[in-house]
């Protein structure tokens, strides 16, 4: 597969091209896949965006900064950027995932983009990865108005609990079902102080956690 056009869009030439190849390999295709790189890239992305927001909005409160970051690193935003890059054309998928249109699935696109960030970090370090991220996010950062952002379910629940000096909720994956190319995650959100145990499901862990947070928020508000 010719990855040169993608490297051109990322504005990064890999010293170790195998890292990019691994970042674009879904677990349905091979055992050596992008899951570990996605884990690494997720943390790097959060750090890069947090630092940018911290510098650009010196008077913004922590809650607004958290909301702004959440809106920028959420699954759909990542999937939109990945689509803009045409990333789905490069992801190696197993036969079942290909047949089900996995190259268009937001969770797969988002995870692959985070894995690419992880690959760039291993290839060239944090500063280079941060620059790639900020270049890709430039249009979104220019249009961002942190004061007008809606709160995502996890943030809304967290702020509600913090306002009542209650410990933050705990999220735990309690079940994963389905084939490797079409998994369903079930997550439980636990808030011991309110004796709340709320469940949520989704085709990605992120989505399941958000759905669990919605259910937990509803229970907390009734106590």
N, C-alpha and C positions, 0 to 999 in steps of 0.2 A: 504494500500500500504506500502510495506517495503522500507523505505528510508535509511536504514542502509548502503547499498553499496554506495549510493550517499554521505552520511555524511563522509564515509571513504575516498572517493576521494577528498572531500573538506577539509579533515582533521579537521573537526569541529563537535563536538557532541553538539547538541542543548539542552540548558536548557529548552527552550520552543519550542518543536517540532511543535506546531501549526503554528509558524511563517514560518517554511519551507514549511509546507503544503499550507499555503496561498500563498507563493511565487510561488508555482507551480500550482496555480489555475488560469486559463485563464478566461477572462470576459465572454466568451461564455458558461462557465460551471456554474458559480454562481455569484451572486451579490457581495459577499465578495470574491474579487479576488486580483490579484497581482499588479494592476495598481498603487496604492499608494506606495507600496514597490518598484516598478520599478522606480518611480520618485525619491525616496530616494536613492536607489542604484546607479542610474546614477550619482548623485552628488558626492557620496562617491568614486565611481570608478574614476571619473575625478580628484578628489583631490589626491587620492592615486597614480595614474599614473603621475600626474603633479609633485608631491613631489619627486617621484623616478627619473624622468628625470632631475629635477632641481639638485638633488644631484649627479647624475651620469655624467652629462654633464655641468660642471661649466662654460665652455667657450662658450657654445652654445647660439646663439642669440634667442630672444623671438619668432621670426617668425618660426625658425627651431624647437624650443620646441613645439610650437603650432601644427605644422604639424606632429611631431612625436606623440604627444598625440592623435591627431585626427585619425591617422592611427591605433592606438592601441585601441581606444574606439569606433570605427565605428561599424556599425551593423554587417558586414560580419565577422569581427574579433571576435566579441562576439559570433556570431552564430557558428563559427569554434570551439571555446573553449567549448561552450555548447554541440556541437556534440561529441567532445572528451570525455566529461563527460557522454555522453548518456542521456542528460537532457530531450530529447524529450520523452523518455520512461516514465518519471515521471510526465509530465505536464498533468493536468486534463483539458480536452477540451470538449466542447459541441459536440453533434452528428454531426452537419453540418461541424464543423471544423475538426473533426476526419475523416469524409468521404473525405474531400478535402486535406488530408495529412498535416494538420496544424502543426503536431509534427515535420515536416521537414522544415517548413517555417522559413527563417532567422529572420524575424522580431519578431516572437513569441519566438524563441529560445533566441534571444538577450535580449528581454524584460524580459523573465523568469530568465536569468542569472543575470541581474541587480537587479531583485526583490530578488533573493537569497542573493546578497550582502547587500541589504537593511535589509533582515531578520537577517543576521549574525550581522549586526551593532546593531539592536535592542536587539539581544540576548546576545552580548558579547562586544560591543563597537567598536570604530574606529580602535584601534591598532590591534585587532584580525582580523577585516575585511580586513585591509590593508595587513596583512600577508597572508591571504587566497588569496587575489587578486594577490599579487606579486608571490606567489607560482604557481598559475595557469598561470601567464604571463611569468614565468621564461624563457621558450624556446624562446618566441618572443623577450624578452628584450635582450637576449644574441645575437640574430641575427640582432638586430636593427642597422641600419646605418642612423641616422637622416638626413645626408647630401644628401642621395640618394632618399629621399622620394618625390613622386609626390604630388602636392598640390591638395587637394580635392576642389570641386567647391566653397564651402562656404569660405574656407580659401583663395583661390585665389581672390575671390571678395573682401573679407575684406582687404587683403593686397593692392589691387589696390586702394581701396577707402582711406585707411590710407595714402598711398603715395601721395594722392592729398588733404589730410587734410579734407576729407569729412566724415560726420557722418556714423556710421556703419548701414548696412541695417536692416530693421525691417521685421520679418517673422510672418505672421498671418494665421492661419487655417481659410479658408473661406467656406469650405464645406467638409462634411464627408458623403459618400454615401455607399450603400451596406449593407449586413447583418453583424451582429456583428462578425461573424467568417471570413468575407472576405471584410473588409472595404477598401475604397479608399479615401485617403486624398488629398485635394486640398489646396495648400498653395500659398499665395501671398507674394512676396518679394518687399518691398517698399524702394526706395531711393529718398526722396523728392528733394534733391539738383539737381538731374538729371531728375526729373519728370518721374521716372521709376517705373512701376508697372508690375512686371513679375510673371507669374503663373507657378506652377509645380505640378505634381500629382505623387502619389505613394502609395503602400500598407502599408507604414508606414509614420509617420510624418517626420522622418529623411530623408527618400528617397525623399519625396515631397519637403522638404526644399532644398535639394541638387539640384534637378531638377529646382526649381525656381531660385536658384543661378546661374545655367548655363544660363538660359534665361535672367536673369538680367545682367549678365556679357556681354553677346552678345549685349544687348541694350546699356549699358554704353559705350562700346568700339566704338559704332557707333555715339555717341553724340559728 
